[in-house]
């Protein structure tokens, strides 16, 4: 069976300075795994990403829900493709456990078959092999909602998505863009504090990265939202549900109540809108791309894997 990427990341010196810090990500994932449901923003973005499926004419027999518990998009895709088999990938044991529990609750044994062994959930944790039944040629869709900004090594993740897909399968992904929380980042800078967020990826850079990972025909899109709250405390509580600060160079220790009050006072003074509410910009980045038929480079000696050779043969006239 094909293996899938682990939750370990390369040495920090080999990653961009804007990449999330792996240990901080793991800590936040453990915390968020205890939340009763996916963040509101994630479910809203899943709905918007799902609307983009209107332009897709393919119906995948299998699809992979990447970081499903926090992505909040299972219902969106299942409603669109009710006959498709759903697989789940989670970055930690806690989130994988949550996903497995949710699947078993949705697929109980009927009362008259209580004696029958419960089927295992189609859930895999980072670093493990795909479960039994994983399609040998890959899935028709990789769905990765609000995942782009939570990857310690985004390039490796894009390659993993590419490897999980069958030829002509497609990727639907989303995440936060560079204008997100710009007001808060500027406030931190004025106060002389370290970054409150990572530097989110630009959609043009994402398109280039998709091509480098082997995808074809990337289509990028973005939109900006302005979210408002009645208090600084409410805003910070909402941001915490999205995932805490995982930026490199962030303040590593625990903040005091006095510092927290100073932050709330600064937000209240500087981020109030004319309507009296506190506002924050959220930029959403969406990506769609296809896994094309593999092409063998022509040289004096060309090495092609057996699986890729089979795909080329199946592709027939599509291979130039």
KEMARVO-243499 format. One line per 8 residues: their letters; for each residue x, y, z of C-alpha. Coordinates in Angstrom, 3 decimals. Each point is the difference from the previous one (the first is absolute). Example, Ala and Ser with C-alpha at 12.3 -4.5 7.8 and 13.67 -1.06 7.14 Angstrom:
AS = 12.300:-4.500:7.800  1.370:3.440:-0.660
//
This chain:
XXXXXXXX = 0.000:0.000:0.000  1.110:3.556:-0.700  1.358:1.790:3.035  -1.075:3.520:0.872  2.037:2.899:1.406  0.915:0.112:3.661  -0.647:2.929:2.290  3.722:0.711:0.330
XXXXXXXX = 1.495:2.894:-1.904  3.479:0.637:-1.405  2.580:1.853:2.101  -1.045:3.642:0.521  2.907:1.308:-2.036  -1.380:-1.799:-3.071  -3.443:1.582:0.253  -1.107:3.537:-0.886
XXXXXXXX = 0.002:2.390:2.935  -3.736:0.528:-0.564  -0.818:-3.702:0.519  -1.934:-0.921:3.154  2.044:-1.456:2.833  -0.632:-3.772:0.120  -0.028:-0.374:3.799  -2.380:2.923:0.372
XXXXXXXX = -2.297:-1.523:-2.624  -0.050:-3.311:1.858  -0.888:1.794:3.240  -2.860:1.891:-1.637  -1.335:-3.147:-1.687  -0.114:-1.773:3.368  -1.906:2.934:1.466  -2.418:0.317:-2.916
XXXXXXXX = -0.680:-3.744:0.054  -1.896:0.603:3.253  -2.362:2.518:-1.626  -3.573:-1.292:-0.456  -0.118:0.975:-3.677  1.982:1.547:-2.836  0.516:3.788:0.176  -2.831:2.084:-1.410
XXXXXXXX = 2.309:1.652:-2.517  1.170:-3.378:-1.314  -3.530:-1.244:-0.613  -0.854:3.251:-1.777  3.068:-0.266:-2.231  -0.901:-3.644:-0.706  -3.403:1.157:-1.239  1.640:2.574:-2.285
XXXXXXXX = 2.557:-2.522:-1.261  -2.844:-2.430:-0.639  -1.725:2.551:-2.232  3.037:-0.190:-2.282  -0.768:-3.672:-0.662  -2.814:1.201:-2.291  2.582:0.404:-2.760  1.338:-3.555:0.438
XXXXXXXX = -1.504:-2.667:-2.247  1.904:-2.917:1.529  -1.566:-2.267:2.625  2.669:-1.661:2.135  -0.546:-3.598:1.091  2.278:0.682:2.996  0.974:3.259:1.674  2.450:0.952:2.747
XXXXXXXX = -1.075:2.407:2.733  3.306:1.519:1.154  -0.028:1.173:3.635  -3.714:-0.661:0.042  -0.867:0.631:3.642  1.144:3.621:-0.086  -0.802:0.492:-3.693  -3.728:-0.303:0.571
XXXXXXXX = -0.802:-0.877:-3.610  -1.150:-3.627:0.133  -3.692:0.832:-0.328  0.635:2.339:-2.946  1.849:-2.606:-2.074  -2.174:-2.933:1.083  -3.121:1.852:-1.092  1.598:0.713:-3.379
XXXXXXXX = 1.337:-3.551:-0.501  -2.236:-2.281:2.109  1.234:-3.200:-1.687  3.710:0.805:0.376  2.061:-1.818:2.619  1.536:2.391:2.517  3.475:-0.445:1.463  1.389:2.155:2.817
XXXXXXXX = 3.554:1.152:0.743  0.789:1.655:3.337  3.293:1.514:1.229  -0.136:-1.322:3.591  -1.228:-3.014:1.944  -2.548:2.143:1.863  -1.584:1.302:-3.188  0.114:-3.438:-1.620
XXXXXXXX = -1.831:-1.382:3.021  -2.658:2.689:-0.276  -0.457:-0.739:-3.714  -0.277:-3.746:0.622  -2.589:0.522:2.741  -2.044:2.240:-2.292  0.117:-2.575:-2.807  -1.051:-2.875:2.271
XXXXXXXX = -2.878:2.072:1.361  -1.206:0.582:-3.557  0.413:-3.672:-1.005  -1.322:-2.113:2.897  -0.765:-3.676:-0.397  -3.755:-0.574:-0.477  -1.792:-1.328:3.063  -0.461:-3.405:-1.607
XXXXXXXX = 3.747:-0.377:-0.651  1.388:0.821:3.415  2.119:-3.137:-0.228  1.788:1.265:-3.084  3.424:1.555:0.419  -0.118:3.772:-0.483  1.838:1.093:-3.135  3.108:2.066:0.653
XXXXXXXX = -0.215:3.706:-0.720  1.746:1.176:-3.217  2.202:2.368:2.006  3.779:0.276:-0.073  2.373:1.975:2.183  3.063:1.756:-1.388  2.892:-2.396:-0.404  -2.168:-3.110:-0.375
XXXXXXXX = -0.765:-2.043:-3.111  -3.333:0.500:-1.718  -2.644:-2.407:1.375  -1.073:-3.186:-1.743  -2.151:0.752:-3.015  1.840:3.176:-0.984  -0.298:0.206:-3.813  3.235:-1.139:-1.630
XXXXXXXX = -0.091:2.798:-2.585  -0.933:2.687:2.539  -3.132:2.011:0.742  -1.932:2.222:-2.375  -0.076:3.004:2.332  2.218:1.363:2.750  -1.981:2.500:2.069  2.169:2.131:2.310
XXXXXXXX = -2.098:2.768:1.497  1.803:2.657:2.058  3.173:-2.095:-0.132  2.431:2.184:-1.962  1.131:2.143:2.930  0.338:-2.948:2.411  2.788:-1.892:-1.787  3.505:0.134:1.463
XXXXXXXX = 1.301:-1.092:-3.424  -2.550:1.052:-2.610  2.058:-1.224:-2.957  0.141:-3.512:1.489  -3.736:0.121:0.647  -0.722:0.984:-3.609  2.069:-2.958:-1.159  -1.937:-2.266:2.371
XXXXXXXX = -3.307:1.245:-1.423  1.320:-0.623:-3.505  1.086:-3.538:0.948  -3.392:-0.778:1.559  -1.877:0.935:-3.177  -0.760:-2.212:-2.974  0.861:1.335:-3.446  -2.635:2.581:-0.970
XXXXXXXX = -0.962:0.303:3.647  -0.360:3.508:1.380  0.986:2.006:3.048  -2.190:2.517:1.818  1.827:1.944:2.706  -0.336:3.193:1.995  1.701:1.999:2.721  0.646:3.445:1.378
XXXXXXXX = 1.656:2.588:-2.245  2.577:2.725:0.733  -2.480:2.791:0.827  -1.485:-2.017:2.860  0.243:1.809:3.342  2.039:2.788:-1.552  -1.460:2.442:2.509  1.102:-2.186:2.904
XXXXXXXX = 3.484:-0.550:-1.437  0.408:3.771:-0.395  -1.124:0.514:3.595  2.582:-2.521:1.238  2.690:1.713:-2.036  -0.836:3.377:1.512  0.234:-1.528:3.464  3.349:-1.622:-0.811
XXXXXXXX = -1.375:-3.510:0.527  0.918:-3.125:-2.050  -2.283:-1.193:-2.799  -3.537:-1.067:1.030  -0.432:-2.189:-3.120  2.002:-1.770:-2.674  0.498:1.733:-3.345  -2.812:-1.544:-2.034
XXXXXXXX = 0.621:-1.158:-3.567  -0.940:2.174:-2.978  -2.240:-1.653:-2.589  2.534:0.601:-2.788  2.737:-1.690:2.016  -2.390:-2.864:0.678  -0.633:-0.418:-3.722  3.746:-0.194:-0.654
XXXXXXXX = 0.421:-2.537:2.810  -2.773:-2.189:-1.420  1.721:-0.116:-3.378  3.311:-0.864:1.665  -1.752:-2.857:1.817  -1.151:-1.483:-3.311  -3.525:1.367:-0.304  -1.427:1.393:-3.213
XXXXXXXX = -2.475:2.774:-0.821  0.002:1.654:3.441  -2.841:2.440:0.544  0.408:2.450:2.851  -2.562:2.266:1.586  -0.236:2.230:3.057  -2.499:2.115:1.897  0.125:2.285:2.990
XXXXXXXX = -2.429:0.069:2.892  -0.283:2.501:2.829  -1.030:-1.633:3.249  -1.136:2.094:2.947  -0.434:-0.531:3.732  -1.411:2.092:2.797  3.109:-0.332:2.193  3.707:-0.782:-0.148
XXXXXXXX = -0.561:-2.989:2.261  -2.572:-1.457:-2.398  2.346:0.504:-2.947  2.912:-1.745:1.731  -2.234:-2.881:1.066  -1.094:-0.465:-3.624  3.572:0.094:-1.289  0.948:-2.666:2.519
XXXXXXXX = -2.537:-2.407:-1.544  1.764:0.344:-3.382  3.319:-1.167:1.482  2.457:1.917:2.134  3.153:1.806:-0.981  2.429:-2.451:-1.643  2.352:2.575:-1.525  3.737:-0.354:0.323
XXXXXXXX = 1.381:2.692:2.288  -3.257:0.304:1.953  0.213:0.667:3.734  0.849:-3.424:1.401  -1.056:0.401:3.622  -3.313:0.548:1.741  -1.458:3.486:-0.094  -1.159:1.643:3.219
XXXXXXXX = -3.536:1.282:0.692  1.463:3.522:-0.033  1.338:-0.519:-3.538  -3.346:-1.463:-1.097  -1.787:3.092:1.289  2.485:2.214:-1.832  -0.752:-1.919:-3.223  -3.756:0.317:0.452
XXXXXXXX = 0.310:3.721:0.715  2.116:0.488:-3.151  -2.498:-1.932:-2.139  -2.875:1.959:1.475  1.752:3.298:-0.721  1.404:-0.728:-3.466  -2.257:-2.527:-1.724  -3.422:1.555:0.633
XXXXXXXX = -1.972:0.759:-3.157  -2.313:2.978:-0.511  -2.945:-2.208:0.988  1.638:-0.612:3.374  0.885:-3.646:-0.638  3.501:-1.454:-0.186  0.897:-1.121:-3.517  2.561:-2.345:-1.490
XXXXXXXX = 0.719:-0.891:-3.627  0.034:-3.656:-1.027  1.386:-0.911:-3.421  -0.990:-3.409:-1.331  2.084:-1.753:-2.647  -1.450:-2.823:-2.087  1.838:-2.402:-2.287  -1.084:-2.594:-2.548
XXXXXXXX = 2.287:-2.155:-2.132  0.082:-3.271:-1.937  2.437:-2.896:0.191  1.029:-0.525:-3.633  1.153:-3.158:-1.706  3.683:-0.516:0.896  2.476:0.863:-2.735  3.295:-1.799:-0.378
XXXXXXXX = 2.941:2.222:-0.836  1.706:-1.187:-3.163  3.699:-0.743:0.517  2.575:-2.634:-0.846  -1.248:-1.984:3.012  -3.446:0.672:1.455  -1.238:-1.524:3.254  -3.760:-0.216:0.570
XXXXXXXX = -1.767:-1.649:2.932  -2.257:-2.948:-0.773  -3.086:1.849:1.219  0.781:3.037:-2.163  0.630:-2.263:-2.998  -3.407:-1.628:0.491  -1.612:3.436:0.183  1.732:1.098:-3.202
XXXXXXXX = -1.226:-3.098:-1.781  -3.546:0.530:1.260  0.220:3.621:-1.080  0.482:-1.041:-3.616  -0.253:2.887:-2.379  0.092:2.579:2.770  3.728:-0.596:0.377  1.839:2.397:-2.365
//
